[in-house]
């Protein structure tokens, strides 16, 4: 049957894996309630206090443990029995905690907070098992495990002579935050680059349009009077948009089919022509030359006429007709 009242601490598991933390929590609660002497068999305590302490202990252990120790009516006897059964856990936890302490290095963690959490988790378990860890040990562990590239920074921290581990953590957290801010600023705008120019965006829509019609009114499209103009309907806006897109598509098609009269190229109009002026002038001059020069003309007739073969020549000349003797030349 599950517990009906709220638990003050985590219940002791039947395996005893959480006995160390359970014992600390139970002892603190009994001390706060003035019942700590009830678990000490050397002291005389009233039956009322023993009953209260017994109720608390049985309420915060596993149901299986309740059945196993159902004959225990004195809180001191129950506490001693649980200690003898599960106190060996420290001999299991301590070697593991020592191993983690030996291999704990500051350079293996991405942030100071993660290292700090791991540090307290290991030292707390070691202290529960009876080991003593001082602030000096924690400071030395942190500084001695810096990355080799940060040897100068490590020496600077040693010169400060920190006496408490919390003071060193405060300095490291502040330094980490400053480094993150510098890195973010560098990523946003690298060193030596100019700032981005200011950009302003303005937009408008038909929803914000207000007409200025005749008459008086109390606002847009409602109230008394004839209003202050007529607002475009969404259907009209959609039709207008579609017609604009269709017209733009037809213009693009005509633009690809037509030829620019300025440069003779396809794909654009004269008003959008970007051909250099000297090339356009050469094109126009070439067009004018074609217009002036006449084309080849062929004439065919059935009437007899000159022949290149000399068949019907009206004038027949030989080669000798073009030769002149030297003695016939007047000097």
Buried (B, 14 or more C-beta within 10 A) or exposed (E): EEEEEEEBBEBBBEEBBBBBBBBEBBEEBBEEBEBBBBBEBEEEBEEEBBEBBBEBBBBBBBEEBEEBBEEBEBBBBBBBBBEEBBBEBBEEBBEEBBEBBEEBBBEEBEEBEEBBEBBEEBBBBBEBBEBEBEBEEBBEBBBEBBEEEBEEBBEEBEEEEBEEBEBBBEBBBEEEEEEEEEEEEEEEEEEEEEEEEEEEEEEEEEEEEEEEEEEEBEEBEEEEEEBBBEBEEEEEEEEEEEEEEEEEEEEEEEBEEEEBEBBBEEEBBEEEEEBEEEEBEEBBEEEEEEEEEEEEEEEEEEEEEEEEEEEEEEEEEEEEEEEEEEEEEEE
